[in-house]
Amino acid sequence: MDLVIARPEGLYCPPGDFYIDPWKPVDRAVITHAHSDHARVGHGHYLAQTDSEGTLRTRLGADINLQTLPYGEAVVHNGVRLSLHPAGHVLGSAQVRLEHGGRVWVASGDYKTEPDGTCTPFEPVPCDTFITESTFGLPIYRWPTQAQLSAEINEWWRRNAEEGRASVLLCYAFGKAQRILHGADVSIGPIVVHGAVEPLNAVYRAAGVALPPTLRVTDPEVNPQMLKRDHADWPGLQKAIAGTGAERVFVTHGSVAVLVRWLTENGLEAQGFKTEYGDEDVADRAEAPSVAPPAEPPTEAPA
């Protein structure tokens, strides 16, 4: 029997009797990270990585029944040895390692292979079977480095400030906003953030992530947008899968067919898993948060 199968509720571990990132309410859920397409309300019990407690309680409610586990520490449930390992996606993001009957499976959740300074970097976990995302599983997706992105944003901000114009960046409140802030050159000017961003900034700061001081505004007008993704690009997916040493790979949301074909052509046993995960930007578009570095300091803190 496979250690993980797809059910209408989500990805299910039959011997352990628990789900990984289920999209329908279940009794026991292991959560890879707090983006809303993976962490949903209504589960009886949540298990997640220690650093994700603040984001999960902020987003799902302070009173959720949540158990946390540090990276690398294992628990045994119904004979399944379970541990969580860094995914490099957002604060507290984790890969789920399952060991049972001499077999090792790893479910990646969402991941990014380049370190960005805001979360524990991705670590490949050796396994027999790897369940990977493929959000950007096409050869056209190749991201610039974190340093290049930060330099581009800072240069654009500096140029606007010199011309007396405000600079507004549209981004997702959890993960992307903190990456932008972490790389911001605070010598250029003060930084104003949307109301949806600031509570999550507090969680990141409490976890020891260095973020610059920010002011809060509730409803800025948003316009420019720069490329900044918290998922692995095509080379990152290839690197991550190779790093596991897995001979069998299941592919979830994204460009499933393309990645499955590439894996098969390269000698691996590969197939897709049908899930209800998606781009977290779409799942939470109602928040419409932004980070806005103004050209000049405001005369008073926004309400």
SEKOLVO-766523 format. One record per residue (C-alpha): x negated, y negated, z. Coordinates in pm, whole numbers, always signed. Layout:
residues N
       X       Y       Z
       X       Y       Z
...
//
This chain:
residues 303
       X       Y       Z
      +0      +0      +0
    -123    -352     -82
    -201    -573    +217
      -7    -863     +62
    +301    -847    -158
    +540   -1108    -296
    +887   -1125    -139
   +1169   -1375    -187
   +1060   -1544    +136
    +692   -1568     +42
    +367   -1373     +48
    +415   -1088    +297
    +171    -860    +480
    +364    -530    +530
    +142    -367    +795
    +115    -691    +993
    +480    -793    +945
    +403   -1161    +887
    +403   -1406    +596
    +143   -1643    +455
    +276   -1991    +366
    +636   -1868    +325
    +879   -2099    +145
   +1186   -1965    +328
   +1234   -1939    +708
   +1073   -1629    +861
    +992   -1505   +1212
    +611   -1521   +1182
    +419   -1748    +943
     +46   -1793    +892
      -7   -2143    +750
    -311   -2230    +539
    -267   -2610    +563
      -9   -2880    +632
     +87   -2987    +278
    +462   -2953    +244
    +460   -2690     -31
    +275   -2457    +208
    +398   -2563    +553
    +776   -2575    +589
   +1020   -2616    +875
   +1228   -2334   +1017
    +980   -2058   +1101
   +1000   -1886   +1438
    +625   -1882   +1503
    +336   -2057   +1328
     -31   -1958   +1326
    -279   -2207   +1181
    -636   -2332   +1214
    -712   -2546   +1520
    -785   -2869   +1330
    -446   -2854   +1157
    -245   -2882   +1479
    -217   -3260   +1463
    -108   -3271   +1100
    +140   -2984   +1141
    +304   -3137   +1448
    +313   -3478   +1280
    +483   -3337    +972
    +698   -3050   +1105
    +775   -3171   +1456
    +592   -3185   +1787
    +793   -2896   +1930
    +717   -2625   +1669
    +607   -2290   +1814
    +243   -2318   +1703
     -55   -2097   +1784
    -396   -2216   +1664
    -715   -2029   +1587
   -1070   -2166   +1536
   -1253   -2084   +1215
   -1406   -1737   +1226
   -1226   -1618   +1539
   -1008   -1310   +1488
    -678   -1187   +1628
    -526    -843   +1578
    -154    -817   +1505
     +11    -480   +1440
    -330    -336   +1358
    -424    -609   +1108
    -735    -809   +1195
    -674   -1169   +1090
    -918   -1459   +1082
    -922   -1806    +927
   -1208   -1953    +724
   -1277   -2300    +577
   -1102   -2387    +249
   -1240   -2741    +203
    -901   -2874     +89
    -783   -3101    +373
    -830   -3121    +750
    -766   -2777    +900
    -720   -2600    +566
    -801   -2231    +586
    -839   -1913    +388
    -670   -1614    +551
    -883   -1301    +585
    -696    -974    +648
    -863    -645    +737
    -672    -318    +768
    -747     +45    +690
   -1095     -32    +561
    -969    -291    +312
   -1032    -666    +318
    -806    -919    +148
    -846   -1297    +146
    -566   -1543     +63
    -723   -1876     -30
    -433   -2117      +5
    -540   -2439    -169
    -913   -2506    -177
   -1184   -2735    -307
   -1549   -2632    -340
   -1717   -2975    -321
   -1765   -3114     +34
   -1604   -3455     +85
   -1686   -3543    +446
   -1327   -3526    +573
   -1291   -3153    +642
   -1501   -2841    +693
   -1649   -2741    +354
   -1529   -2434    +166
   -1700   -2106    +251
   -1673   -1797     +27
   -1546   -1496    +222
   -1650   -1151     +93
   -1350    -928     +23
   -1210    -650    -191
    -910    -849    -312
    -888   -1228    -344
    -564   -1427    -379
    -655   -1758    -543
    -469   -2069    -642
    -507   -2200    -998
    -358   -2550    -980
    -623   -2676   -1221
    -713   -2344   -1380
    -798   -2473   -1727
   -1145   -2543   -1872
   -1052   -2908   -1935
   -1046   -2978   -1560
   -1391   -3087   -1444
   -1402   -3343   -1166
   -1662   -3613   -1108
   -1844   -3583    -776
   -1717   -3739    -456
   -2006   -3988    -466
   -1921   -4091    -823
   -1555   -4142    -738
   -1632   -4351    -430
   -1880   -4564    -626
   -1624   -4623    -901
   -1354   -4724    -654
   -1586   -4954    -459
   -1709   -5126    -776
   -1351   -5180    -894
   -1250   -5314    -551
   -1555   -5546    -534
   -1487   -5686    -880
   -1122   -5754    -794
   -1218   -5920    -465
   -1458   -6153    -645
   -1175   -6251    -879
    -929   -6307    -594
    -710   -6007    -677
    -578   -5738    -445
    -672   -5377    -520
    -403   -5113    -475
    -458   -4737    -501
    -171   -4489    -522
    -250   -4165    -344
    -104   -3892    -128
     -80   -3972    +245
    -247   -3653    +365
    -591   -3563    +234
    -644   -3794     -61
    -594   -4114    +141
    -852   -4005    +395
   -1102   -3912    +122
   -1070   -4261     -26
   -1106   -4424    +315
   -1408   -4212    +406
   -1593   -4334     +97
   -1480   -4697    +116
   -1743   -4973    +148
   -1600   -5177    +435
   -1834   -5468    +359
   -1608   -5558     +66
   -1310   -5648    +283
   -1031   -5525    +512
    -817   -5224    +425
    -439   -5202    +448
    -257   -4867    +437
    +103   -4757    +392
    +298   -4662    +703
    +294   -4295    +603
     -87   -4291    +598
    -171   -4435    +939
     -37   -4153   +1163
    -245   -3905    +964
    -549   -4133    +989
    -511   -4109   +1366
    -517   -3729   +1346
    -832   -3735   +1134
   -1005   -3979   +1369
    -912   -3762   +1668
   -1078   -3469   +1489
   -1401   -3668   +1456
   -1372   -3772   +1091
   -1527   -4113   +1026
   -1269   -4351    +878
   -1294   -4731    +856
   -1056   -4959   +1049
    -720   -4998    +876
    -418   -5227    +898
     -69   -5097    +834
    +185   -5227    +583
    +520   -5064    +519
    +600   -5117    +153
    +323   -5243     -78
    +371   -5267    -452
    +167   -4993    -613
      +9   -4994    -957
    -341   -4866   -1047
    -430   -4501    -994
    -765   -4323   -1011
    -838   -3954   -1050
    -893   -3786    -714
    -799   -3422    -661
    -819   -3205    -350
    -816   -2880    -550
   -1099   -2691    -717
   -1156   -2768   -1084
   -1227   -2496   -1342
   -1596   -2451   -1247
   -1497   -2462    -880
   -1245   -2180    -924
   -1504   -1969   -1105
   -1763   -2034    -834
   -1522   -1955    -551
   -1397   -1630    -702
   -1749   -1511    -782
   -1858   -1594    -428
   -1609   -1349    -278
   -1745   -1049    -468
   -1384    -932    -512
   -1311    -676    -782
    -938    -751    -774
    -784   -1098    -795
    -427   -1222    -764
    -356   -1570    -903
     -82   -1795    -770
     +50   -2141    -867
     -96   -2337   -1156
    -243   -2209   -1482
    -191   -1847   -1384
    -193   -1684   -1729
    -511   -1860   -1841
    -707   -1773   -1529
    -581   -1413   -1527
    -692   -1373   -1888
   -1036   -1519   -1817
   -1083   -1293   -1512
    -975    -985   -1708
   -1211   -1069   -1994
   -1490   -1092   -1737
   -1431    -744   -1602
   -1209    -807   -1302
    -869    -657   -1228
    -639    -959   -1224
    -269   -1039   -1218
     -35   -1317   -1112
    +178   -1366    -803
    +501   -1559    -849
    +526   -1822    -574
    +707   -2147    -502
    +394   -2349    -433
    +331   -2658    -639
    +145   -2984    -652
    +179   -3142    -309
    +207   -3482    -481
    +537   -3370    -632
    +658   -3202    -314
    +621   -3520    -112
    +665   -3794    -368
    +929   -3957    -149
    +651   -4078     +80
    +484   -4276    -204
    +194   -4380     +21
    -104   -4587     -78
    -434   -4725     +39
    -462   -5093     -42
    -791   -5282      +1
    -685   -5651     -20
    -902   -5908    -195
    -888   -6143    +106
    -817   -6078    +477
    -453   -6130    +577
    -388   -6416    +816
    -220   -6173   +1056
    -166   -5801   +1083
    +134   -5688    +876
    +439   -5583   +1069
//
